[in-house]
């Protein structure tokens, strides 16, 4: 089973300046998928920064009553071990239709490079990738160039 034809891939947070606080992603509609994998990439992370990747869900597309889900991916940075690293959170079968990621940076500064969402387990196919994807291809048993 190939990942590209069985998942939707979206860029849901673009680069955020060095700092602390909470950054919320775009809201995703999960009506056709059974799960979403959020991948957060960090840039420069200051020693002692506490990095948390969590998810929120809602029944409304506008997200007016988003509720934070239990379970997070959390990391406390040492002198250089947080730079250019990833936090990953997989939300399997969320209970509400709409979901988003939140990145919380506390204690010391960190640069959020991006958050990518991979919705998987499509119930209906085919579907096309969103406007964030400008090109894609699947290669089966490719010969060497």
C-alpha positions as CSV (number, residue, x, y, z in Angstrom):
1,X,0.0,0.0,0.0
2,X,1.5,3.3,-1.0
3,X,1.4,6.2,1.3
4,X,0.9,8.9,-1.3
5,X,-2.4,7.5,-2.7
6,X,-3.8,6.7,0.7
7,X,-3.1,9.9,2.6
8,X,-3.5,13.7,2.3
9,X,-0.5,15.8,3.1
10,X,-0.9,19.4,4.2
11,X,1.4,22.1,5.5
12,X,-0.6,23.5,8.4
13,X,1.9,25.8,10.1
14,X,4.6,27.8,8.4
15,X,7.8,29.2,10.0
16,X,7.2,31.0,13.3
17,X,9.8,33.4,14.7
18,X,11.9,32.6,17.7
19,X,9.9,33.0,20.9
20,X,7.6,31.3,23.3
21,X,3.8,30.8,23.4
22,X,1.2,28.7,21.6
23,X,0.9,28.3,17.8
24,X,-2.3,26.7,16.4
25,X,-2.4,25.0,13.0
26,X,-5.0,25.2,10.3
27,X,-8.1,23.2,11.1
28,X,-8.5,19.9,9.2
29,X,-11.7,18.1,8.3
30,X,-11.4,14.4,9.3
31,X,-14.7,13.3,7.7
32,X,-12.9,11.0,5.2
33,X,-9.9,9.8,7.3
34,X,-9.4,7.7,10.4
35,X,-6.3,9.4,11.7
36,X,-3.8,12.2,11.3
37,X,0.0,12.3,12.0
38,X,1.3,15.8,12.9
39,X,5.0,16.3,12.3
40,X,6.5,19.5,13.8
41,X,10.0,20.6,12.8
42,X,12.0,23.0,14.9
43,X,14.9,25.2,14.0
44,X,17.1,26.9,16.7
45,X,16.0,25.8,20.1
46,X,17.3,27.5,23.3
47,X,18.6,25.4,26.2
48,X,15.8,24.5,28.7
49,X,13.0,25.2,26.2
50,X,10.0,22.9,26.8
51,X,8.4,21.9,23.5
52,X,4.9,20.3,23.4
53,X,2.9,19.1,20.4
54,X,-0.7,18.5,21.2
55,X,-4.0,18.3,19.3
56,X,-7.5,19.9,19.7
57,X,-10.8,18.8,18.2
58,X,-14.3,20.3,17.6
59,X,-17.6,19.5,16.0
60,X,-17.7,22.9,14.2
61,X,-15.4,23.7,11.3
62,X,-14.7,27.2,12.7
63,X,-13.2,25.7,15.8
64,X,-15.0,28.0,18.2
65,X,-15.0,25.4,21.0
66,X,-11.8,23.5,20.4
67,X,-11.0,21.0,23.2
68,X,-7.4,19.8,23.9
69,X,-7.0,16.1,23.6
70,X,-5.1,14.0,26.2
71,X,-1.7,12.7,25.1
72,X,1.1,14.9,23.8
73,X,4.6,14.7,22.5
74,X,6.9,16.7,24.8
75,X,10.6,17.4,24.9
76,X,12.8,19.5,27.2
77,X,15.8,20.8,25.3
78,X,19.4,20.6,26.4
79,X,22.2,22.9,25.0
80,X,21.9,21.7,21.4
81,X,19.8,18.5,21.3
82,X,16.6,20.3,20.2
83,X,18.0,22.1,17.2
84,X,16.5,20.9,13.8
85,X,14.6,18.1,15.5
86,X,11.0,16.8,15.1
87,X,8.1,16.2,17.5
88,X,5.5,13.7,16.1
89,X,1.9,13.1,17.3
90,X,-0.4,10.5,15.8
91,X,-4.1,11.0,16.6
92,X,-6.0,7.8,15.7
93,X,-9.7,7.9,15.3
94,X,-10.4,11.4,16.8
95,X,-14.0,11.6,18.3
96,X,-14.8,14.9,16.5
97,X,-14.8,15.8,12.8
98,X,-12.4,18.8,13.0
99,X,-8.9,18.8,14.4
100,X,-5.8,21.0,14.6
101,X,-2.3,20.8,16.1
102,X,-1.0,23.2,18.7
103,X,2.7,23.7,19.4
104,X,3.5,25.1,22.8
105,X,7.0,26.6,23.4
106,X,7.7,27.4,27.1
107,X,10.5,28.4,29.4
108,X,12.9,29.4,26.6
109,X,12.7,30.4,22.9
110,X,12.4,28.1,19.9
111,X,11.8,28.5,16.2
112,X,9.0,26.5,14.7
113,X,10.0,25.7,11.1
114,X,6.8,23.9,10.1
115,X,4.0,21.5,11.0
116,X,3.0,19.0,8.4
117,X,-0.3,17.0,8.8
118,X,-0.7,13.6,7.1
119,X,-4.3,12.4,7.1
120,X,-4.5,8.6,6.5
121,X,-6.9,5.8,6.4
122,X,-9.1,7.3,3.7
123,X,-12.6,5.9,3.7
124,X,-13.4,7.1,0.1
125,X,-11.0,7.2,-2.8
126,X,-9.8,8.6,-5.1
127,X,-9.0,12.0,-3.8
128,X,-6.5,14.7,-4.8
129,X,-3.8,16.4,-2.8
130,X,-4.5,19.9,-1.6
131,X,-3.0,23.1,-3.0
132,X,0.1,22.8,-0.7
133,X,1.4,19.9,-2.8
134,X,2.7,21.3,-6.1
135,X,4.0,18.0,-7.4
136,X,4.0,14.3,-6.5
137,X,4.7,10.9,-8.0
138,X,4.7,7.3,-7.1
139,X,7.4,5.1,-8.5
140,X,7.0,1.3,-8.6
141,X,10.0,-1.0,-8.5
142,X,12.1,1.7,-10.2
143,X,15.3,0.9,-12.2
144,X,18.4,2.7,-11.3
145,X,19.2,5.8,-13.2
